[in-house]
């Protein structure tokens, strides 16, 4: 059934319970489930009220924090660190927390929860439900900051490349922009959810935990603001690359137009003297071709000087 279950005591030590009761003899009992477990829906409906049970069973979620009686329904998102997955495909952690039990539900592996599980195995688990929330949110937030920092480095690299106007746009620039959009999609509601969590005045969240949760909410707000700035920065970089490309295309088209303007009268002359009919001047003159070439060269020079005088060059 569960991936793991621990009774956690005030000093952080843990035991693995042998019964199936929702709560245990410790400070709280932590249950961790996989959403795809076919036995989980019946288990959760048997032990929790309908509304928190339904929140744990939702297929699609967005970050939220809602109070239900003396407990909290929490949905948070974390960076996807699973092999072969994109980091910005943030994965959901569903939770029900009250004074005696913490239930966490995943669909895909969440490394932040795995780290707390390792602490529990080592007998050093968070000693209260509030401390559990702090530990989990802190790890989720740290990984978001690391991902945002990576994108900032990429954006600075793209911006440095703009010093050379002939540098082509980075191939991964569109992917980076999409990554920022996906992260922003979840981090904005997560910021709101964490702010609500820190503002709850309930026995489950003591005053000292409220202060730490406010700091984590503030860190998340900073990450959201950085994502906003990165989105604008990447748009600006893309616009500048587009402007450079348009400038190069316009310059090349201008050069081709000047060349065409110079060679247009020359083409007219070669076409005129290329007709094969009687009466063409110079047919019997041995230097007629030389004279024609010199005349065309002079005309080309004249056209060049004329374009310079008209400030087209």
Steps between C-alpha positions, in 0.01 A plus 500: 500500500700807614846571367600559862344572837669622818402587853706808583575596859586837661877440475480411130543126550274274299343157505318312227146426622349155470136613520290673234354776717516853360692632801751347736674538835753758381467872447354420159484219247625559147345307213648526151307359203520461124189641331495210254456244780158344429436446874567860596156654414316256726756553779478879494119514475476265798722718722451862390199727438383523140652842420861433610477149357393645165786751504750215536346304213487778238669408173587860410596752766628850542677639808252573777472528878157469662394443857250226576391483864827453695704380203653633180457392140820582313604455139853611416723464196867407481770491235495172306835330558398162361718347227401600148256769620515875450567686824228755425234227482425558867360204689222514757515414870151459649471520879260477788645626829351523846638479853535120500548391140677604180393334174703568187406372155709499185453394141870517411802482727558818701860528615417748777267246662756223446754709695260524796437126471873436529506719812216296645683174428805646677288594803530873444161597360330841541357482851161669435263533203596868475869405490417245228339775292800727555744228392301409189429858388862600563627222274244576228589870515876436489464292184289771337769757582767275349299463179435874478873565553583266208261689274652832613845375397365402159330838458822684588688283249245583231529869583881494477469346154309807384822703509576340164215609274566216258453228763205279402221449756574211743317187398382436855367852557136403420528199735633725777211742451249215519672373815454837669132506400440150640675582828309826535172315442542306825717730709250787504220295662760328721607842628138574591457159665812540714397852602164363614669217689726743687201719588289225661463551875431139605653270762647286222733788399672647809637852498863403438394288202295789364812718487698236312212433261474873430866502404442208265198679352717810453767289327234363268381855427856596407519198267175608332633854455823360354297291256309813396830680441642201311194483278540866408877461456460201267233682298736797468785270388274334243383840374858622464599188310198547273597865447859399415375242251264755343784752483730250329229404253426865427873569451538207264189603308633855476832379359318285246284798402809720445665231290181461299480879451856508363463199274151581371617742228792268422257215449293721274806578286613138472147398408474777242831418336431131519228501236612317191356718225651705221596863547660458844786756533853366530438165337793557262719700740778291665499702827123535539484247785779679689322832462176346625672354810670831579170681456328261738781539754466876480124472540546281810739758652254776417215311666714441810591869525139599444378272781764639734400855410136415572618348833362158419844358581 
